[in-house]
Amino acid sequence: MSIAGKINDLKTSLPPHVKVVAVSKFHPVSDIREAYDAGQRLFGENKVQELVAKYQQLPEDIQWHFIGTLQTNKVKYIAPFIHTIQSIDSLRLLKEVDRQAAKCNRRIRVLLEVHIAEETSKHGFSVDECMRLFSENQLDEYPNVIISGLMGMATFTEDTKQVEHEFQLLRQLFDAIGQTGKAGDSFNELSMGMSDDFQLAVRNGSTMIRVGTKIFGERRMVEK
């Protein structure tokens, strides 16, 4: 099936409010162009160098999402154009995004990454740390970012009960933050779910899924 056909099938299977971020990392510009021509506008990358190269070759109305681990010294390269950074996993990184956004006279949308998985290799704030950011008004110090919601990755396992429990944990945190009244009107995105578990994520409240393989197939580019 073509990339366009896969996108259509995927979106048809989802509730209307769920956004699809097409994870285009390690896939060539030609594949992204095919998805773009099919109406896709949200694309996710996790390597700064690859993202910048693709940005320079593709239409300006693409909404680029950075979804990987982001080093503070590389924020400046994507700050002028990035739509959303989904992987804010520390206040140090948030501070740098705020600083670079100010330099570009922009406000950059971000999602706070929450560590919900069992794997220690995954990053993010703990549930308690994330809650304190709002309850103690710590995020008020960063006027050049828009806190748009939360992002999380479940444990890579075939145990669907565990995955569902982790998604439920993130949804409960998302709701609890909303109930504090301190998150603001822009706090409305819950990014969870990838190619293998997005259906479970959607059933548990995800508003945004990050899907690569189901759209583009297996990776075609070799990481440098």
DRENDO-1510 file (C-alpha; in Angstrom, 1 decimal, always signed):
<recs>
REC; n; res; u; v; w
REC; 1; MET; +0.0; +0.0; +0.0 .
REC; 2; SER; +1.2; +3.5; -0.8 .
REC; 3; ILE; +2.2; +6.0; +1.9 .
REC; 4; ALA; -0.9; +8.0; +1.1 .
REC; 5; GLY; -3.1; +4.9; +1.5 .
REC; 6; LYS; -1.6; +4.1; +4.9 .
REC; 7; ILE; -2.2; +7.6; +6.1 .
REC; 8; ASN; -5.8; +7.5; +5.0 .
REC; 9; ASP; -6.4; +4.2; +6.6 .
REC; 10; LEU; -4.8; +5.3; +9.9 .
REC; 11; LYS; -6.7; +8.5; +10.1 .
REC; 12; THR; -10.0; +6.8; +9.2 .
REC; 13; SER; -9.5; +4.5; +12.2 .
REC; 14; LEU; -8.9; +7.3; +14.7 .
REC; 15; PRO; -11.3; +9.6; +16.5 .
REC; 16; PRO; -11.4; +13.1; +14.8 .
REC; 17; HIS; -9.6; +14.8; +17.7 .
REC; 18; VAL; -6.5; +12.6; +17.6 .
REC; 19; LYS; -3.6; +14.2; +15.8 .
REC; 20; VAL; -1.1; +12.0; +13.9 .
REC; 21; VAL; +2.6; +12.9; +14.0 .
REC; 22; ALA; +4.2; +11.0; +11.1 .
REC; 23; VAL; +7.6; +10.0; +12.4 .
REC; 24; SER; +9.9; +10.5; +9.4 .
REC; 25; LYS; +13.3; +10.0; +11.1 .
REC; 26; PHE; +15.6; +8.0; +8.9 .
REC; 27; HIS; +13.2; +8.2; +5.9 .
REC; 28; PRO; +14.1; +10.2; +2.8 .
REC; 29; VAL; +12.6; +13.5; +1.7 .
REC; 30; SER; +10.8; +11.8; -1.1 .
REC; 31; ASP; +8.7; +9.8; +1.4 .
REC; 32; ILE; +7.9; +12.9; +3.4 .
REC; 33; ARG; +6.9; +14.7; +0.2 .
REC; 34; GLU; +4.5; +11.8; -0.6 .
REC; 35; ALA; +2.9; +12.0; +2.8 .
REC; 36; TYR; +2.7; +15.8; +2.5 .
REC; 37; ASP; +1.0; +15.5; -0.8 .
REC; 38; ALA; -1.5; +13.2; +0.9 .
REC; 39; GLY; -2.4; +16.0; +3.3 .
REC; 40; GLN; -0.1; +15.2; +6.2 .
REC; 41; ARG; +1.4; +18.2; +7.9 .
REC; 42; LEU; +2.8; +17.0; +11.3 .
REC; 43; PHE; +6.2; +15.3; +11.1 .
REC; 44; GLY; +8.4; +14.0; +13.9 .
REC; 45; GLU; +12.2; +13.9; +13.9 .
REC; 46; ASN; +14.7; +13.0; +16.6 .
REC; 47; LYS; +18.1; +14.1; +15.1 .
REC; 48; VAL; +18.8; +17.8; +14.9 .
REC; 49; GLN; +21.1; +17.6; +11.8 .
REC; 50; GLU; +18.6; +15.4; +9.9 .
REC; 51; LEU; +15.7; +17.7; +10.8 .
REC; 52; VAL; +17.5; +20.9; +9.7 .
REC; 53; ALA; +18.4; +19.3; +6.4 .
REC; 54; LYS; +14.8; +18.2; +5.7 .
REC; 55; TYR; +13.4; +21.5; +6.8 .
REC; 56; GLN; +15.5; +23.3; +4.2 .
REC; 57; GLN; +14.1; +21.0; +1.4 .
REC; 58; LEU; +10.4; +20.8; +2.3 .
REC; 59; PRO; +7.4; +23.2; +2.4 .
REC; 60; GLU; +7.3; +25.8; +5.1 .
REC; 61; ASP; +3.9; +24.9; +6.3 .
REC; 62; ILE; +5.0; +21.6; +7.8 .
REC; 63; GLN; +4.7; +21.5; +11.5 .
REC; 64; TRP; +7.9; +19.9; +12.7 .
REC; 65; HIS; +7.9; +18.1; +16.0 .
REC; 66; PHE; +11.2; +17.2; +17.7 .
REC; 67; ILE; +10.6; +13.9; +19.5 .
REC; 68; GLY; +14.0; +12.6; +20.6 .
REC; 69; THR; +16.6; +13.4; +23.3 .
REC; 70; LEU; +17.6; +17.0; +22.7 .
REC; 71; GLN; +21.0; +18.4; +23.8 .
REC; 72; THR; +20.9; +21.9; +25.1 .
REC; 73; ASN; +23.8; +23.0; +22.7 .
REC; 74; LYS; +21.7; +22.0; +19.7 .
REC; 75; VAL; +18.5; +23.9; +20.6 .
REC; 76; LYS; +19.6; +27.0; +18.7 .
REC; 77; TYR; +19.6; +25.1; +15.4 .
REC; 78; ILE; +15.9; +24.3; +15.5 .
REC; 79; ALA; +14.6; +27.2; +17.5 .
REC; 80; PRO; +13.9; +29.4; +14.5 .
REC; 81; PHE; +11.4; +27.0; +13.0 .
REC; 82; ILE; +10.4; +24.1; +15.2 .
REC; 83; HIS; +6.7; +23.9; +15.9 .
REC; 84; THR; +6.7; +21.7; +19.0 .
REC; 85; ILE; +9.5; +20.1; +21.1 .
REC; 86; GLN; +7.9; +17.0; +22.7 .
REC; 87; SER; +10.9; +15.8; +24.7 .
REC; 88; ILE; +11.4; +18.4; +27.4 .
REC; 89; ASP; +12.9; +16.2; +30.1 .
REC; 90; SER; +14.6; +18.7; +32.4 .
REC; 91; LEU; +14.4; +22.3; +33.6 .
REC; 92; ARG; +17.9; +22.9; +32.2 .
REC; 93; LEU; +16.6; +22.0; +28.7 .
REC; 94; LEU; +13.4; +24.1; +29.2 .
REC; 95; LYS; +15.5; +27.1; +30.2 .
REC; 96; GLU; +17.6; +26.8; +27.0 .
REC; 97; VAL; +14.6; +26.5; +24.8 .
REC; 98; ASP; +13.1; +29.6; +26.5 .
REC; 99; ARG; +16.4; +31.5; +25.9 .
REC; 100; GLN; +16.7; +30.5; +22.2 .
REC; 101; ALA; +13.0; +31.3; +21.6 .
REC; 102; ALA; +13.5; +34.8; +23.0 .
REC; 103; LYS; +16.5; +35.3; +20.6 .
REC; 104; CYS; +14.2; +34.3; +17.7 .
REC; 105; ASN; +11.3; +36.5; +19.0 .
REC; 106; ARG; +9.2; +33.4; +19.2 .
REC; 107; ARG; +7.2; +31.4; +21.7 .
REC; 108; ILE; +7.9; +27.6; +21.2 .
REC; 109; ARG; +5.4; +25.0; +22.0 .
REC; 110; VAL; +6.7; +22.2; +24.2 .
REC; 111; LEU; +5.5; +19.0; +25.9 .
REC; 112; LEU; +6.9; +17.9; +29.2 .
REC; 113; GLU; +8.2; +14.3; +28.9 .
REC; 114; VAL; +7.2; +12.1; +31.8 .
REC; 115; HIS; +9.0; +8.9; +32.7 .
REC; 116; ILE; +6.3; +6.3; +33.0 .
REC; 117; ALA; +8.1; +3.2; +31.7 .
REC; 118; GLU; +10.1; +0.7; +33.6 .
REC; 119; GLU; +13.2; +1.1; +31.4 .
REC; 120; THR; +15.8; +3.3; +33.0 .
REC; 121; SER; +17.0; +4.2; +29.5 .
REC; 122; LYS; +13.9; +6.4; +28.9 .
REC; 123; HIS; +14.0; +10.0; +30.0 .
REC; 124; GLY; +11.6; +12.4; +31.6 .
REC; 125; PHE; +10.3; +14.0; +34.8 .
REC; 126; SER; +8.8; +11.8; +37.4 .
REC; 127; VAL; +5.1; +12.1; +38.1 .
REC; 128; ASP; +5.8; +14.0; +41.4 .
REC; 129; GLU; +8.3; +16.3; +39.8 .
REC; 130; CYS; +6.0; +17.1; +37.0 .
REC; 131; MET; +3.1; +17.9; +39.4 .
REC; 132; ARG; +5.4; +20.2; +41.4 .
REC; 133; LEU; +6.3; +22.2; +38.3 .
REC; 134; PHE; +2.7; +23.4; +38.2 .
REC; 135; SER; +1.8; +23.4; +41.8 .
REC; 136; GLU; +4.8; +25.5; +42.7 .
REC; 137; ASN; +4.5; +27.8; +39.6 .
REC; 138; GLN; +8.0; +26.9; +38.5 .
REC; 139; LEU; +7.0; +27.2; +34.8 .
REC; 140; ASP; +6.2; +30.9; +35.1 .
REC; 141; GLU; +9.9; +31.6; +34.8 .
REC; 142; TYR; +9.8; +30.6; +31.1 .
REC; 143; PRO; +7.7; +33.1; +29.2 .
REC; 144; ASN; +8.9; +32.2; +25.8 .
REC; 145; VAL; +7.6; +28.6; +25.8 .
REC; 146; ILE; +4.0; +27.4; +25.6 .
REC; 147; ILE; +3.4; +24.4; +27.8 .
REC; 148; SER; +1.1; +22.5; +25.5 .
REC; 149; GLY; +0.8; +19.2; +27.4 .
REC; 150; LEU; +2.6; +16.0; +28.3 .
REC; 151; MET; +4.4; +13.2; +26.4 .
REC; 152; GLY; +5.3; +9.7; +27.5 .
REC; 153; MET; +6.6; +6.4; +26.2 .
REC; 154; ALA; +5.4; +3.1; +27.6 .
REC; 155; THR; +7.6; +0.2; +28.4 .
REC; 156; PHE; +8.6; -1.8; +25.3 .
REC; 157; THR; +6.8; -5.1; +26.2 .
REC; 158; GLU; +4.2; -7.4; +25.0 .
REC; 159; ASP; +2.4; -7.1; +28.3 .
REC; 160; THR; -0.5; -4.9; +27.3 .
REC; 161; LYS; -1.8; -4.6; +30.9 .
REC; 162; GLN; +1.5; -3.0; +31.9 .
REC; 163; VAL; +1.4; -0.7; +28.9 .
REC; 164; GLU; -2.2; +0.3; +29.6 .
REC; 165; HIS; -1.3; +0.9; +33.3 .
REC; 166; GLU; +1.4; +3.3; +32.2 .
REC; 167; PHE; -0.8; +5.2; +29.8 .
REC; 168; GLN; -3.5; +5.5; +32.5 .
REC; 169; LEU; -0.9; +6.9; +34.9 .
REC; 170; LEU; +0.0; +9.6; +32.4 .
REC; 171; ARG; -3.6; +10.4; +31.7 .
REC; 172; GLN; -4.3; +10.7; +35.4 .
REC; 173; LEU; -1.4; +13.1; +35.7 .
REC; 174; PHE; -2.6; +15.1; +32.7 .
REC; 175; ASP; -6.1; +15.4; +34.2 .
REC; 176; ALA; -4.7; +16.3; +37.7 .
REC; 177; ILE; -2.6; +19.1; +36.2 .
REC; 178; GLY; -5.6; +20.4; +34.4 .
REC; 179; GLN; -7.6; +20.4; +37.5 .
REC; 180; THR; -5.1; +22.6; +39.3 .
REC; 181; GLY; -6.1; +25.5; +37.1 .
REC; 182; LYS; -2.4; +26.5; +36.7 .
REC; 183; ALA; -1.7; +24.9; +33.3 .
REC; 184; GLY; -3.4; +27.5; +31.1 .
REC; 185; ASP; -5.7; +27.1; +28.0 .
REC; 186; SER; -2.8; +25.8; +25.9 .
REC; 187; PHE; -2.4; +22.7; +28.0 .
REC; 188; ASN; -4.4; +20.3; +25.9 .
REC; 189; GLU; -2.1; +17.7; +24.3 .
REC; 190; LEU; -1.4; +14.2; +25.6 .
REC; 191; SER; +1.1; +12.6; +23.3 .
REC; 192; MET; +1.3; +8.9; +23.8 .
REC; 193; GLY; +1.2; +5.9; +21.6 .
REC; 194; MET; +3.4; +4.7; +18.7 .
REC; 195; SER; +3.0; +2.2; +15.9 .
REC; 196; ASP; +2.7; -0.8; +18.2 .
REC; 197; ASP; +0.5; +0.6; +20.9 .
REC; 198; PHE; -1.3; +3.7; +19.6 .
REC; 199; GLN; -4.7; +2.0; +19.7 .
REC; 200; LEU; -4.3; +1.3; +23.4 .
REC; 201; ALA; -3.1; +4.9; +23.9 .
REC; 202; VAL; -6.1; +6.4; +22.2 .
REC; 203; ARG; -8.5; +4.3; +24.3 .
REC; 204; ASN; -6.8; +5.8; +27.3 .
REC; 205; GLY; -7.0; +9.4; +26.3 .
REC; 206; SER; -4.2; +10.2; +23.9 .
REC; 207; THR; -4.8; +13.2; +21.8 .
REC; 208; MET; -1.6; +12.8; +19.7 .
REC; 209; ILE; +0.1; +9.7; +18.4 .
REC; 210; ARG; +3.6; +9.3; +17.0 .
REC; 211; VAL; +3.6; +6.8; +14.1 .
REC; 212; GLY; +6.4; +5.9; +11.8 .
REC; 213; THR; +6.5; +2.3; +10.7 .
REC; 214; LYS; +2.8; +2.1; +9.9 .
REC; 215; ILE; +3.1; +5.0; +7.5 .
REC; 216; PHE; +6.6; +4.8; +6.0 .
REC; 217; GLY; +7.5; +1.1; +6.6 .
REC; 218; GLU; +10.9; +0.1; +7.8 .
REC; 219; ARG; +13.6; +2.7; +8.1 .
REC; 220; ARG; +15.4; +3.4; +4.8 .
REC; 221; MET; +18.2; +5.7; +5.9 .
REC; 222; VAL; +21.2; +4.7; +7.8 .
REC; 223; GLU; +21.9; +6.9; +10.9 .
REC; 224; LYS; +25.2; +8.7; +10.6 .
</recs>
